[in-house]
Amino acid sequence: MKKRTFIKLSSAFMATPFISPFRSWAQDNRLTNWACNLTYSTENVFYPKTAAEVQQIVKKHSKIKALGTRHCFNTIADSKDNLLSLKEMNKVVSLDPASKTVTIEGGMNYGQLCPYLNNHGFALHNLASLPHISVTGACITATHGSGVKNGNL
């Protein structure tokens, strides 16, 4: 992906919080996927900010499903009961320049991680095609990068 394309997509993604309220209002405040062509079956969505909050939510609810960045186009990520989103857990925990590793919280997306790494003199050799994709979700689902020689993220 060209740098200019990435910047445009990142800008559009960052504008989403300002545009989303209008889109949600038009759709009767129901949670939808990224493309707005799938409406989730529950309004019970939890957005914890700490691992302790995640633990409390999981202990309290016997039926709960993880909600990613809502890029799925079918009902596999849907639940009629409860959804748990880590999008508020989007901080860098640590950066180790010597071992060239970064530890992040589960809700951080590529649009948040890449500028952080760039500001510290680092970059990823392979990226998801859209900046709103979470790094954790890309790893869990074996999301692919672009190019024949780039494997799963």
C-alpha positions as CSV (number, residue, x, y, z in Angstrom):
1,M,0.0,0.0,0.0
2,K,1.3,3.4,-0.9
3,K,2.0,5.8,1.9
4,R,-0.5,8.3,0.5
5,T,-3.3,5.6,0.4
6,F,-2.5,4.6,4.0
7,I,-2.7,8.2,5.2
8,K,-6.0,8.7,3.4
9,L,-7.4,5.5,5.0
10,S,-6.1,6.4,8.4
11,S,-7.6,9.9,8.2
12,A,-11.0,8.4,7.2
13,F,-10.8,5.9,10.1
14,M,-9.9,8.7,12.5
15,A,-13.0,10.7,11.3
16,T,-15.2,7.7,12.0
17,P,-16.0,8.7,15.6
18,F,-17.4,12.0,14.3
19,I,-19.4,10.3,11.5
20,S,-20.5,7.2,13.4
21,P,-23.1,8.9,15.6
22,F,-25.0,10.0,12.5
23,R,-24.8,6.6,10.9
24,S,-26.0,4.9,14.1
25,W,-28.9,7.4,14.5
26,A,-30.0,6.5,11.0
27,Q,-29.9,2.8,11.8
28,D,-31.9,3.0,15.0
29,N,-28.8,2.8,17.2
30,R,-28.1,-0.8,16.4
31,L,-24.5,-2.0,16.2
32,T,-23.5,-2.9,12.6
33,N,-20.4,-4.3,11.0
34,W,-17.8,-2.0,9.3
35,A,-19.7,-2.0,6.0
36,C,-23.1,-1.5,7.6
37,N,-24.5,-4.5,5.8
38,L,-24.9,-6.6,8.9
39,T,-26.7,-5.7,12.1
40,Y,-25.7,-7.4,15.3
41,S,-28.4,-9.2,17.4
42,T,-27.6,-7.6,20.8
43,E,-27.2,-4.2,22.2
44,N,-25.3,-5.6,25.2
45,V,-21.8,-4.6,24.3
46,F,-19.1,-4.2,27.0
47,Y,-16.1,-1.9,26.4
48,P,-13.6,-2.6,29.3
49,K,-10.5,-0.5,29.8
50,T,-8.5,-2.9,32.0
51,A,-7.8,-6.6,32.3
52,A,-9.6,-6.5,35.7
53,E,-12.7,-5.2,34.0
54,V,-12.6,-8.0,31.4
55,Q,-12.3,-10.5,34.2
56,Q,-15.3,-9.0,36.0
57,I,-17.5,-9.0,32.9
58,V,-16.5,-12.6,32.0
59,K,-17.3,-13.8,35.5
60,K,-20.7,-12.1,35.5
61,H,-21.9,-13.3,32.2
62,S,-22.1,-17.0,31.2
63,K,-22.7,-16.2,27.5
64,I,-20.3,-13.7,26.0
65,K,-18.5,-13.4,22.7
66,A,-15.5,-11.4,21.7
67,L,-16.2,-8.6,19.3
68,G,-13.4,-7.5,17.0
69,T,-13.2,-4.4,14.8
70,R,-16.5,-5.5,13.1
71,H,-14.9,-6.2,9.7
72,C,-16.7,-9.6,9.5
73,F,-19.3,-9.8,6.7
74,N,-21.3,-12.7,8.2
75,T,-22.9,-13.7,11.5
76,I,-19.9,-15.7,12.9
77,A,-19.1,-12.7,15.2
78,D,-22.7,-12.1,16.2
79,S,-24.3,-13.0,19.5
80,K,-27.9,-12.7,20.9
81,D,-26.5,-12.4,24.4
82,N,-23.4,-10.3,25.1
83,L,-20.4,-8.9,23.2
84,L,-17.1,-7.9,24.6
85,S,-15.0,-5.4,22.7
86,L,-11.3,-4.6,23.6
87,K,-11.3,-1.4,21.5
88,E,-10.7,0.7,24.6
89,M,-7.7,-1.4,25.5
90,N,-5.5,0.2,22.8
91,K,-2.3,1.2,24.5
92,V,1.4,0.2,24.0
93,V,2.5,-1.7,27.1
94,S,6.2,-1.7,26.3
95,L,8.7,-1.2,23.5
96,D,12.0,-3.1,23.7
97,P,14.4,-1.6,21.2
98,A,17.1,-4.1,21.9
99,S,15.0,-7.1,21.1
100,K,12.9,-5.1,18.6
101,T,9.6,-6.2,20.2
102,V,6.5,-4.3,21.2
103,T,3.9,-5.4,23.6
104,I,0.4,-3.9,23.1
105,E,-3.1,-4.3,24.6
106,G,-5.6,-6.4,22.7
107,G,-7.6,-3.6,21.2
108,M,-4.8,-1.7,19.4
109,N,-5.3,-1.4,15.6
110,Y,-2.7,-0.9,12.9
111,G,-3.7,2.7,12.4
112,Q,-2.7,3.3,16.1
113,L,0.4,1.1,16.2
114,C,2.2,2.1,13.0
115,P,2.5,5.8,13.8
116,Y,3.8,4.9,17.3
117,L,6.4,2.5,15.9
118,N,7.4,5.1,13.2
119,N,7.9,7.8,15.9
120,H,10.3,5.4,17.6
121,G,12.3,4.4,14.5
122,F,10.5,1.1,13.8
123,A,8.0,-0.4,11.4
124,L,6.2,-3.6,10.6
125,H,7.2,-5.6,7.5
126,N,3.7,-6.6,6.8
127,L,0.4,-4.8,7.4
128,A,-3.4,-5.4,7.3
129,S,-4.9,-3.7,4.3
130,L,-7.0,-1.3,6.5
131,P,-5.9,0.7,9.5
132,H,-8.9,-0.1,11.7
133,I,-8.0,-3.8,11.8
134,S,-6.8,-4.8,15.3
135,V,-3.4,-6.4,15.5
136,T,-4.7,-9.1,17.8
137,G,-7.6,-9.9,15.5
138,A,-5.3,-10.1,12.5
139,C,-3.1,-12.6,14.4
140,I,-6.0,-14.7,15.7
141,T,-7.8,-15.0,12.3
142,A,-4.6,-15.5,10.3
143,T,-5.3,-12.4,8.3
144,H,-3.0,-12.1,5.3
145,G,-0.9,-9.1,4.2
146,S,-0.4,-8.2,0.6
147,G,2.2,-9.7,-1.7
148,V,3.1,-13.3,-2.5
149,K,6.1,-13.3,-0.2
150,N,4.2,-12.0,2.9
151,G,2.5,-14.6,5.0
152,N,-0.1,-14.3,7.7
153,L,0.2,-11.4,10.0
